[in-house]
């Protein structure tokens, strides 16, 4: 019996049962696949890594290689899957050489992996456009630790042999021997059952013999089983922009590139048994390449002679004196405790990096605010990274960091979206391109994208696919079948046409496959070690350098991520503040009082559209009932309207206790100081940790483990084990056993849904301050949030409507007044020219510069002489009324545009407009003007469309949102309006509840639709009805809402009045 | 030069092996040598089955491509080389 000598990796996730089965199966291994593509070959791999690894293990293979095209993005997932299956992961890659030839490389250990990363980095960064390519010199410079196989048919040697250029093939082989060494370069035989395959293998074997090179057999695996071939073919078609009926050399002729069993490989390679045996030798020579043991901490460039820990202490204390004034012993104790943990774990450089970035941003005037669990740190607060006083609020540092929970440190900072890129550019330049890169994302197929892309390959018309895809909610590609059963709007037989069902099956097969690498919204890794040794680097479409791993894989590799996030709200705040200061130079956003009665009044009125985090219908409903009158209410609000607390049924008890309708009790006196501020309800994760410490006597690390078991894993076994531990320790701590058990049950019931208080507090500060702006400076604030779209929950038109309902006039664009953004103008908001459909940056610049340089336009003709605007933009400017101040008749202006006849069709229903007869044209009616302006701007600048129907609606018995405010609870009503944001959040019972708002000329009406009604008529909301009439029952709980009994499209009512 | 025929042909030989001979236009051609073998998936989206192709030399020196349709298990003469 032959032993491979392969040693299993020692990572701890390998389960005993899997190891036992696999080792038994491995008693007589015959073959290992050394050339395998996964979906991380991006549209050239049709089986998941997990499926491939499981198949290899089932076949008794002791190892498996992963050799995706020019990337190692699947490496971490592959490693984990192999360890779990009890087989050895061999990390490799199929590189593309300069000129397009392929070459299969395997890393024999960490050094080889580092070289793999280096040469891939050069391939990507030196060839940022098109396919990455490894230059000959680069390959030679980074060949140490690599084993090379001559490649598939696209390899240099096989391609030359197929072309019968034997001498050149031999020369190429000799070159590879020089680069890698005779014992590290192998001739690869692949029996892919394509024409000429047998002859090619004979030529390759002869060449190997002549040069004394080893043969290895592979199957250039692209999918697990032959039945997966159609999926691979579809992906190939997507990659090459083909339909299935088109012929292309990239499309494989047959279904042979699957993960064949050792027996199948034996049959295929019966003439070359040594090629099979050598796969085992190659596998034996390779060690696992990835290093998961080390945390690769970043390094902050210190001034000469300075020590990072000392510098951090100095800065923290300097900041503390600024924040708190005089320091007392308790503050010092808190800072010392945090500094001890930070420095013991070696995170001082990371804190300095975060401090440096926020400090630089402050100096540049870039508004920012730390978020997430970093706000649990008093040091972060003192360094100016966060704005939450962790000490003052009594927040637990252990939620963020503890000695027992090293790794996974994550500081997230929001920056003004308009200037975030300046901060990331600063960070990248500060630490150098070798040490910084953006984190990648794996963009995967979802239902809509899969339907569109696969449907296109199968030849469905684009318009039909667009219609079909849009009807699906944002679900996974393999959830389409369930969705067809579940959602009423998808019950129509049309969705079940046989050709669609076939399409859905293919969609399900690619669910979760990465389609391409994307760039994380704000995650940047900074590493002391050159990043190109840990991950290949490449250039993203937006010009930044990224690693090839996503945030989870980056964390597994021991890299620390720093989230430089972009928040449009901060941009809006900055613009609003600048605008307010023009009127009130003394205004300071940072000194907004946190006890402003009118601001809390606004919250209680639930008129919070535009307020950060508090504007959704669910938040507005909460605000109308909660009765917020202090900052703690705002913090709780942010935490309460989340799927967890809503599903956990925490909202009702919280409101009742807050309102004094339910008695606040504590299971043990030790809980009172912890739960007092949340009325005895466990709302925050920090409270779970505090209870575990105070009642169970847990260490900070143990307490945080309890929090994590409850909030994430929720494995019953783990839960029972930690519960037993809690009760035992609580009893030892003097708590009666029954009480200890009840406390743990209570934690189990609530804590799983808890929210990080520090994060809630960080968001609450911005939420409250934006509410203050909305209350006291609505014109400036609404103008600013309109200028910073898209942001928040609502469409700009809804924001304009809300602003109007609060007395703010929305003025149409004016060619001599409007600018690039929404502007404040004598207590009104002026719509900008940038809002005009089709407007381009250069044309806008041209207009504004002309106005600035030569003064206002005197006439339409003057404008045309001074500005070179394309006809379609001119038409849209006319239609939205931008020239109304220069000419009273829009149709006359349009008639003068000779060059835009196509665009004018429909605007002149009876005659075609020509120059000269212009003055004969009567202007559009007010209704036409409104409709055209809405088409061009996407917002109403005049009468709301529902207002024009009000008389008819009233005759139909429909109330306006204003009238509804005076209707008593339980009354049957009809209301009508435009459907805003219908959504179906998860519920505890699993039953569907749809929430949406109806917008009319007076404001918003919130509608709740329960499952029965949804099943009957809910499909209308998701089928693009636009405007509806809702019949339902008024519900008054703080605010007013309607519980829907029936919904009809406004355009399909019985008498068709509308 | 070659021309495509793509017509069913009768063959003799053991199941699962290379045919010993095939009949085309009423004449039997004895296969003396297999020159190449490959598989083609065909138009799978239209329900076509996989085909196993053989390029063979006959005793008379002619070169032909024949294939077996894996679904119908029938043999076809695909191509004749001049």
Interface residues (C-beta under 8 A of the other chain):
Chain A: X193 X194 X195 X196 X197 X198 X199 X229 X230 X233 X244 X252 X253 X254 X255 X256 X458
Chain B: X36 X37 X38 X39 X40 X41 X43 X44 X45 X50 X53 X55
